[in-house]
Amino acid sequence: MLLFVPMLLVAQSLPPGRIIGKVVDAETGEIIIGANVTVEGGARGASSDVEGRYSISLPPGTYMIAVSALSHSKARFTGVVVEAGKDRRLDAAMTPEAIRMNEVVVEAKINSSYEAAMLRKQKNSVVISDAISAEQIKRTPDATSGDAIRRLTGISLVDNKFVFVRGVTDRYNQTTLNGTTVSSTDADKKSFSFDILPSSLLDNTVVVKSATPDMRGDFTGGLVQLSTLDFPDKRVMKVGVSSSVNSLTTGKSFFSSTGGSLDWLGIDNGNRKLPDAADLNDLAQKLPNTWKPRQLQAPLNTSFSLSYGDNLPVEGKDGGLSEIGFIGAVTYRNGFQHSERVLNDFALGRYNFGGRDEFSVLWGALANLSYKTGAHKIGLKNNYNQTATDQVGTFTSLDRNTSLENSYTVIDWNERSVYSGQLSGEHSFPSMNGAILEWRGAVSSSTRTVPDRKQVTYFRPIDDPSVPFSVAINQRSWSQLDDHTGSLGFDVQIPLTSTSRVKVGGLYEGKKTDYRIRYFNVVPDFFGGISNALTTEGLDQVYESGNFGAGKFLLEESSKASDSYTGTSTLTAAYAMADVQFSVGGEQFRFVGGARLEDSRELVRIPKSLVAGGPADETALNNTDLLPSANLTYLVNSSTNLRVTYSHSVNRPEFRELASTGFYDFIKYEMVGGNPDLRRALAQNFDVRLEMFPDLGEVLAVSFFHKQIKDAIEEKLIQAATRTRTWFNSDDASNLGWEFEVRKSFGFIHDIGKMFSVTGNYTRIKSSVEVDQTLGNSSSTQIVKATRPMQGQSPYIVNLSILFSELSLGTSVNILYNKFGRRLDAVGFLAADVYEEPRELIDIAVTQPALWGLELKLTAKNINNSEHILTRDGLLYEKIKTGLTYSLQISKTI
C-alpha cells in the first residue's frame, strides 16, 4: 500500500492526455451532433459538436468509452489507452437502430488514412462525385491545384490552368473555394484559374458531377469544390524546401524584362507604371527605355512552404469544453521556363517560329480560425494568392503575301492576385429535433495587372538578307482588371424522422468588374523625314528619349473609349429539397430532390467617350430559371451503390463575352472580342453510376452520362489579317459518354501485392453540335461544318497511377500517366477548324523518410518530353515544346 501511494501521486502529477474523435452514422457517413461520449466508471464526458467532433481530457491510463446517440445503437470501446500529453484518436461509426438494435462493442483503433476517408465520403454522398485528398497530392509532382485535379476521372487541364470536365469547356464548370465562388483573374474567361492556388494549401478537392437544389445551378460539366487546409487535432508545424531543373532552360541563356526589386514576389514596384504626363511629348520623354530584354543564365527553380496549426481546448465555467482551432500556411514557388514554338497561318501565307522565356512566381497564404462550443461553431477563413509571369517572346515570321521577313519581340508582365474571405456559422438545435442552421458571408477580390506590355516588330525583304531590319509601328499598353464579389447565404436543415429531412435555403451574390486599357503607338515620322539610320538602330537605342520628336519617332495614343468596360451582376437564389431514405420490398433506397429558383441580372457598359461618367453602350441580360433535380440511390449492399440522377442547369455569358471590346492576346497571338448578342445556354443532364467499394481505400465505378445543351456557348476563330477569337451561340449540342474508375490494391494476389496499388480512370465522350451553314447577318459569317464535335471536347481521357509503398521503410514510388484525345480548339470561320492533337504526359514521384525526421521527395515531370501540337487541315498550326523537369524537395514535420 505504501508503495502504491507514491505511484498514484506520480500518475496524478503527469500532464493529462486527450481522447478526441468524430461521431458519424455508419450507413450514411453523416456527422452526428449531440452524441454523448462518456467514460464508464467516471463522471467525465462530452457531446459531439456541429462537426460531430468531441474531446475529453483525462489522466494517463486505460479506459472504457461509451458512445450513445438518438436512434442509434450504443457503442462501447474497450482498452482505450491515454498517454500523458498526447491525443488518442477514437472515431465512432454509429449503427442506426432500424438496422440493428444490439449494443456494439469494439476495440479502439487508429483512424484510417485520409484518402480512405474521402472514398467513404464519396460512397455516402447523395451525388455523383470524385475526389482527391492531400494524401494523394503529396504522392505526385503536382504544384498547383490544376495539376492535381487533372488526375480525377473525366478531367483535363487546358493552358495549365483551366479545367474541362467530361469534355465540356471550362465555361460550363463552376468552382468554389471553401464553399463560396471566387473572382476570376482572366479578362476573357469566366472560370477560375487553377494555376493561382498552390496544391500544398489544399486539404481536398471534390468534383461534383450531378446536382442537388442546394448547389449553384450554373454548372453543367462539374462543380469543383476546393477546400483549403483544415484545423489539426493537435499542434503541428511543417516546413519544406525544393529545387528543380528543366532540360530546355536551366543553365541556358534566358531573356527577361527590365523589372524591379519586387519581381521575385510577383509584384511590380512601380517601374512599369504609366508615368503622369502633361501631354504625349512629355510622356515620350518620361517613359523608360526598357524595350530591350536583359539576358541572363537561367538558375534553378525554387520553392518553400511553411504551415502551423493547433487546436486548443477551453474549459468553460460549467465544465463544458470549447475549442479554438487555428491554421496558417504560406507557400512560395518560382520557375524559369523556355519553350520552343512554331505558329503557322497557312491561309495567310505566314510561317512563324521562335521561342518564349517565362519567369513565373506563385505564392499563397492562408489564415483560418474556428471557435466551437457545444452545438455551435463560428469560422473565419482567409486565403490570398499572388502570381506573376514575366514573358519575353522572340519570333521570326516569313510572310509570303507581303514578301517580308518580320522579327517580333513581345515583353509581357502579367500580375494576378486573389483574396477570398469567409465568415460562417453552424448551429444545431437539439430541442428542435436536431435542426441545423448554416450561414455564411463571403467576399472575393481579384486584380489582374498587365503594365507596360511591349510589342516590337522589325522587317526587311524576305529575299534580300543584305537589307538591314527596319523598325515598324510598335506598341506599349497598360491594362488592369478588377473583380469584386460578395455573397450572403443560409441553409436550414430540418429532420422529419430518423430517415428523412427537408432543407431550404437562399443565396444573394453581387459582382462588379472593371476593365481598363490604354494603348500607345510608337510611329516613325515618315512625313517629317525620319532617317533610315534611326529606324535601323537596335532595341537598346532606337527608342531612347532623345529619339522622339519631329522627324524622329512620335508617340500616339490609340486608345478608344470602347476598349474598356464595366460589368455588374446579381444572382438571387432560393431552393427547397427533400432527403428521404426508404425501402421497397426489403431493398434500401435514398432519394434527394427538389428545385432551385435563380434570378440573374447582368449589365455590361462600354463607354462612348473617354470622359468619366459619360454615355455608354449597354448590354443587359436578365433571366429567371427554375432548375429541378433528382438523385436516386439504390443501396445494393453495404459496399455497392447504383445511382440515377437528372437535373437542369444554366450557363450564362460572362462580362468579357458580352462586351464588344477587343484586345490582343499575346499568349495566343490573336485578337479577342466579345459578342453582345449572346444568350444563356440551358442544359438537361442525365447520369447513371454503379460504384463498388470492395475494401478500405478501394473503388470500382462505371458511369454513363448524357447532356443536351440548347444555345451552347462556344468559341470560334475568325480568319482575317489578324486572327480573332470570339464567342457565339451554336444550335443544340449533345454530349454522351461513359467513365470507368478503379483504385485497387494487389494484396488479393499475394501479401507482397499489398505494396502495390493501381489508380486509373478512363472517360469516353462523343459530342455533336448542329449548326446552320450561315450564321449572322450575311453569307460571310459561315461555319465550315454543319455537324461537328463541341469546341474543347476530347473524345477520351486516360489517367493511370501505379503506386509502390513499402511501409517499414516509408518508401513510396508513384508513376503517373495522363493522355487526352484530339479535341477541337476553335471552330473554323472561313477556314478549317483548329484541333489540339493528343498528348501524353508521364510523371514520377518518389518519397523517402530520412534522418532527423526529414522527408525527401524526388519528382520528374513530362519524362517523355511530350509536345503541345495544334493542327489545321492536317497541317501543323502551332507547336510548343517545354522539356523535362526534375525536382528535389526536403520537408520536416514538427
Summary of the structure (lengths in Angstrom):
residues: 894
radius of gyration: 30.1
end to end distance: 41.6
largest distance: 112.8
contacts: 3068
relative contact order: 0.10
helix: 9%
strand: 59%
